[in-house]
């Protein structure tokens, strides 16, 4: 298999994820960023640069209107919408909310702080287990520069979560609720890989969520 075939295969796998996000948001740049990450991971130790990965990703996303049928677009979009609604409903139940907008805001706040603490490769591996629409939100505003960011304590983590929440919202309660949902939907192995990147107290909080999910 030559290099071009390998890249095209990677792109095809990503259609089910990145393109559905593009359909929702119309943001081709964010979708291209997701494809570029996959190309980076796929080439492993082979020679290459971030600029080269981005150029290949742009070639792939420009071709999308010609490679995705209307029927497949609708199917993928309906499937990811259903998964996203399920996650948001579970967060509503965890936190006592009565609308998905509040649940979305809580999920975004926690995921963005988790994302920024992870190394670039782990960021992508964790993203692959999120529903497509949530993956789009997860990547919004992210760049691989200066990652991972330093978060030295649970208090610092919660402080960053609080910055993205309405004033007066308890960031610890929100974090616990979101972690409970992640524990139910993300594989145990991936959760373990993510968790070890955080301070001890944060790992303990995540372990409490894991114990709750196993009950």
C-alpha positions as CSV (number, residue, x, y, z in Angstrom):
1,X,0.0,0.0,0.0
2,X,1.5,3.3,-1.0
3,X,1.4,6.6,0.9
4,X,-1.5,8.0,-1.1
5,X,-3.6,4.9,-0.7
6,X,-2.9,5.0,3.1
7,X,-4.0,8.6,3.3
8,X,-7.2,8.0,1.3
9,X,-8.1,5.1,3.5
10,X,-7.6,7.2,6.6
11,X,-9.8,10.0,5.1
12,X,-12.6,7.5,4.4
13,X,-12.7,6.3,8.0
14,X,-12.9,9.9,9.2
15,X,-15.9,10.8,6.9
16,X,-18.2,9.3,9.5
17,X,-16.9,11.6,12.2
18,X,-15.4,14.8,10.8
19,X,-17.8,15.3,7.9
20,X,-20.9,14.9,10.1
21,X,-19.5,17.7,12.2
22,X,-19.0,19.8,9.1
23,X,-22.6,19.2,8.2
24,X,-23.7,20.5,11.6
25,X,-21.5,23.6,11.8
26,X,-20.4,24.4,8.3
27,X,-16.9,25.0,9.7
28,X,-14.6,23.3,7.2
29,X,-11.5,24.5,9.1
30,X,-12.4,22.6,12.3
31,X,-13.2,19.5,10.3
32,X,-10.0,19.8,8.3
33,X,-8.1,20.0,11.7
34,X,-9.6,16.7,12.7
35,X,-8.5,15.0,9.5
36,X,-5.0,16.5,9.8
37,X,-4.7,14.9,13.3
38,X,-5.7,11.5,12.0
39,X,-3.1,11.8,9.2
40,X,-0.5,12.7,11.8
41,X,-1.3,9.7,13.9
42,X,-1.6,7.4,10.9
43,X,1.9,8.2,9.6
44,X,3.5,7.3,13.0
45,X,7.2,7.6,12.7
46,X,7.3,8.1,9.0
47,X,8.8,11.4,7.7
48,X,6.3,14.4,7.6
49,X,5.4,17.8,9.0
50,X,2.4,19.4,10.4
51,X,2.2,21.6,7.4
52,X,2.2,18.6,5.1
53,X,-0.5,16.9,7.2
54,X,-2.6,20.0,6.9
55,X,-2.2,20.2,3.1
56,X,-3.2,16.6,2.8
57,X,-6.2,17.2,5.0
58,X,-7.3,20.1,2.8
59,X,-7.1,17.9,-0.3
60,X,-9.4,15.4,1.4
61,X,-12.0,17.9,2.8
62,X,-12.2,19.7,-0.6
63,X,-13.3,16.4,-2.1
64,X,-16.1,15.7,0.4
65,X,-19.1,17.1,-1.6
66,X,-18.1,14.6,-4.4
67,X,-17.6,11.6,-2.2
68,X,-20.5,11.6,0.3
69,X,-24.0,10.9,-0.9
70,X,-27.1,12.7,0.3
71,X,-28.4,9.5,1.8
72,X,-25.2,8.8,3.8
73,X,-25.1,12.4,5.0
74,X,-28.6,12.0,6.5
75,X,-27.9,8.7,8.1
76,X,-24.7,9.8,9.7
77,X,-26.2,13.0,10.9
78,X,-29.3,11.3,12.4
79,X,-27.1,8.7,14.2
80,X,-24.7,11.2,15.8
81,X,-27.6,13.5,16.8
82,X,-29.2,10.6,18.7
83,X,-26.0,9.8,20.5
84,X,-25.4,13.4,21.4
85,X,-28.9,13.8,22.8
86,X,-28.4,10.7,24.9
87,X,-25.2,12.1,26.5
88,X,-26.8,15.4,27.2
89,X,-29.9,13.8,28.7
90,X,-27.7,11.8,31.0
91,X,-25.8,15.0,32.1
92,X,-29.2,16.7,32.7
93,X,-30.1,13.8,35.1
94,X,-26.7,13.8,36.8
95,X,-26.9,17.6,37.5
96,X,-30.6,18.2,37.9
97,X,-30.9,20.3,34.8
98,X,-34.1,20.6,32.8
99,X,-32.7,21.6,29.4
100,X,-30.0,20.4,27.1
101,X,-28.3,23.8,26.7
102,X,-27.2,23.8,30.3
103,X,-26.0,20.2,29.9
104,X,-24.0,21.1,26.8
105,X,-22.4,24.0,28.5
106,X,-21.3,21.8,31.4
107,X,-20.0,19.1,29.1
108,X,-18.0,21.6,27.0
109,X,-16.5,23.2,30.1
110,X,-15.1,19.9,31.4
111,X,-14.1,18.5,28.1
112,X,-12.1,21.6,27.1
113,X,-10.1,21.5,30.3
114,X,-9.5,17.8,30.0
115,X,-8.5,18.3,26.3
116,X,-6.0,21.0,27.1
117,X,-4.2,18.9,29.7
118,X,-3.6,16.0,27.3
119,X,-0.7,15.4,25.0
120,X,-1.5,15.8,21.3
121,X,-1.8,12.0,20.6
122,X,-3.9,11.3,23.6
123,X,-6.2,14.3,22.7
124,X,-7.0,12.5,19.4
125,X,-7.4,9.1,20.9
126,X,-9.8,10.3,23.5
127,X,-11.8,12.3,20.8
128,X,-12.3,9.1,18.8
129,X,-14.6,7.8,21.5
130,X,-16.9,10.9,21.6
131,X,-20.1,11.2,19.6
132,X,-19.3,13.1,16.4
133,X,-21.1,16.3,17.3
134,X,-19.5,16.4,20.7
135,X,-16.2,15.7,19.0
136,X,-16.7,18.9,17.0
137,X,-17.3,20.9,20.1
138,X,-14.3,19.2,21.8
139,X,-11.9,20.4,19.1
140,X,-13.3,23.9,18.7
141,X,-10.6,26.5,19.4
142,X,-7.9,23.8,20.0
143,X,-4.4,23.9,18.6
144,X,-1.5,21.5,19.2
145,X,0.8,24.4,20.2
146,X,2.1,24.3,23.8
147,X,0.2,21.1,24.7
148,X,-0.3,19.7,27.2
149,X,-1.0,22.7,29.4
150,X,0.1,22.5,33.0
151,X,-2.6,21.8,35.6
152,X,-1.0,21.1,38.9
153,X,-3.9,20.6,41.2
154,X,-7.6,19.8,41.4
155,X,-8.3,23.4,42.4
156,X,-6.6,24.7,39.3
157,X,-8.6,22.2,37.2
158,X,-11.9,23.3,38.8
159,X,-10.9,27.0,38.4
160,X,-10.6,26.5,34.7
161,X,-13.9,24.7,34.5
162,X,-15.6,27.5,36.5
163,X,-14.3,30.1,33.9
164,X,-16.6,28.5,31.3
165,X,-19.7,28.2,33.5
166,X,-22.3,30.7,34.6
167,X,-21.4,32.6,37.8
168,X,-22.3,30.7,40.9
169,X,-22.2,27.3,39.4
170,X,-20.3,24.7,41.4
171,X,-17.5,23.4,39.2
172,X,-16.9,20.4,41.4
173,X,-20.5,19.2,41.0
174,X,-20.4,19.8,37.3
175,X,-17.1,18.0,36.9
176,X,-18.4,15.0,38.9
177,X,-21.5,14.8,36.8
178,X,-19.7,14.9,33.5
179,X,-17.1,12.4,34.6
180,X,-19.9,10.0,35.6
181,X,-21.3,10.2,32.0
182,X,-17.8,9.8,30.4
183,X,-17.2,6.7,32.6
184,X,-20.4,5.1,31.1
185,X,-19.5,5.7,27.5
186,X,-15.7,5.8,27.1
187,X,-13.7,2.5,27.3
188,X,-12.0,1.7,30.6
189,X,-8.6,1.6,28.9
190,X,-9.0,5.0,27.3
191,X,-10.2,6.5,30.6
192,X,-7.2,5.1,32.4
193,X,-4.9,6.6,29.7
194,X,-6.5,10.0,30.1
195,X,-6.7,9.9,33.9
196,X,-3.0,9.4,34.4
197,X,-2.3,12.8,32.9
198,X,-3.9,14.6,35.8
199,X,-3.0,15.6,39.3
200,X,-3.5,13.0,42.1
201,X,-6.6,14.6,43.5
202,X,-8.2,14.8,40.0
203,X,-7.4,11.1,39.5
204,X,-9.2,10.4,42.8
205,X,-12.3,12.3,41.6
206,X,-12.3,10.3,38.4
207,X,-11.9,7.1,40.3
208,X,-15.0,7.9,42.3
209,X,-16.9,8.3,39.0
210,X,-15.5,4.9,37.9
211,X,-16.7,3.2,41.1
212,X,-20.1,4.8,40.6
213,X,-20.3,3.5,37.0
214,X,-19.5,0.0,38.1
215,X,-22.3,-0.2,40.7
